[in-house]
Amino acid sequence: MQQADDFPAYIGIFVVGHLLAPVVITMIGTFGMSAWLTLAIILPLAVALLLVMLQPTKGAVIGFLWWHGIGAFRQERRAPEAKDEP
């Protein structure tokens, strides 16, 4: 089991926040909804989006770490094979 620590959660919060910020601005500014109604709609939506994004984001972070041989993946990478030249 590889560790991605908290980085996938940080990425998820960053992305979900940027996706929902225009929605909140539109709900309050254009439609004139109250802050409580906006909060009641946005909070469950934000939690659901974050939970949906968390696993793929963790997979992407683990893949990035593996691809670049960072952390525990350094031991798993094989050295490139030398080509025999005549």
N, C-alpha and C positions, 0 to 999 in steps of 0.2 A: 504494500500500500504506500503510495507516494503522498507526500505532504505538499499542499499548495498554500497552507496557512490561511491568512485572511484576505489575500489578494483577490480571489474571485468575488468575494463579497463586496470589496471596495469597487471593483469594476462594475458589478451589478448595480450597486447604489448609484454610481456615477451615471450609468446609462439610463436607468429608470428615472432618475431625477431629471435628466435632460429630455427624456421623452415626455414626461408628464408636466414639465414646467409650462410649455405653451398651452397645454390643455387647461391647467389651473388659471392661467392668465385669461384665456378665452372664456372660461366659465364665469369668472368674477367680473371681468371687464365688459364682455359683449352681452352675455345673458343676464348679468346682474344678480347672480345667485349669491346667497349669503355665505359667509365664510364657513359656518357650521355645516351647511348642506354640501359645500364643496369638499370639506374635510371628510364628511361621511361617505362621499362617493370615491374620492381619490385614495384614501388610506387602504381600503380593501383591494382596490385596483393595484396600488403600488406593491402591496405585500404579495399578491398573486403573481404579478409580473416578475418580482424579484425571485420568488420560489421557482418559477418556470425557467428563469435565466441562470440560476445558480449552478445546476449540474453541467450544462454545456459550457459555461464560463470556466468551471473548474477543469473540465476536459481540455479546453483550449490552453489554459495556463500550464497544465501538466504536459501537454504536447509541446508547448513552447520550451519548457524546461528540458524535455527529452531531446528535442531537435538541437538545442544549443549545448547540450551536455552540462547543464548546470546542476549543482548540488549532488544528490545521490546518483544521478544519471551519468556522471562522469565515469564511474566505474563500469557501467554497462556498455559504453561505446567501444567499438573495436577500432584498433588503429588501422589506417588505410593500408591495403596490401601493396607491397612494392612490386613494380612490373620488372620482369626480366628483359633486359635489352641485350641484343646480340653484339 
